[in-house]
Amino acid sequence: MTTTTTLLEQPVVRPSTSPSQRLRVTMAAVRVSLNWLGVRKTLTAEQKTQAADTFGAESNFLSAGKKLLDTTHPAFKAVTSVKGRIIALWKSMSLPYPEAGIRLIRQDQIDGFNSKMESLQQELATAVGDLDRHYHELKSVARDRLGSLYNSADYPANLTSLFKVSWDFPSVEPPNYLRELSPELYQQECERMTARFDEAVRLAEQAFIEELHDLVSHLTERLSGQADGRPKTFRDSVVGNLREFFERFGQLNVRSNDELDQLVEQCQGIVRGVKPQSLRDDKGLRQHVVTELSQVENVLDSLLVDKPRRNIMRRPR
């Protein structure tokens, strides 16, 4: 697949630039679009009236729909799984941006992202092909389960073109031609972009804080809680997910919040070299990790208070 990348055209980064300026010069906008078959359909007015009569209700006070296909079928679940991995990849390699459907990706990671997306796109096509081979079976099941609500017109001839993923790298900067046509309007657009990138920095900080809080809270709960008088069990991934966060934070952090940077560094120190099995076997180690992480959790709790309006101090580097 061929994609066109439009990078954010700005001057070379200097040490004194602000976090939002660093975002503009090091990141590119990335958009992922999913076209997906809808599997639910609202009942017709006549069908709603029949359903309402069953309960002695008025149809205009009733909301009713039908499920067209069994989404728990293994072939359908395989398609849904690929969709989940596409979204997870997009979010794991990017930062939020205050425009629906757009996130920010490091420019030096675009090639890697594009390669992974192409691989997932192929996986999706394979999974959809398998689902299409079970389509007749799924329609037969739907016919049996929906009874008189079944309508063959609700079902397309095949599914191969109804599950698609695409992605692009749109420009979010004011167009250069606007500078000549209307310098005043161009300046307004520049100011609007500056405000958006300031907001992107805030959204990135808050996303990191929320994710770290959830990971620390979950790990602390599993290590400190008990079930039937015994320590709770936990998967290795409870620790692994925290380490994956550290790696992603190191790649995407714009270093706009000293307090957040210090908390992440503190967490890394607490779990550095700690193996999941050691936490299961060593009660003293488990208690030490819980005590240290609880202190981090308390600070993170304070950072989450009034989060939409919290004034975060930023500094240039």
Disulfide bonds with the S-S distance in Angstrom:
none
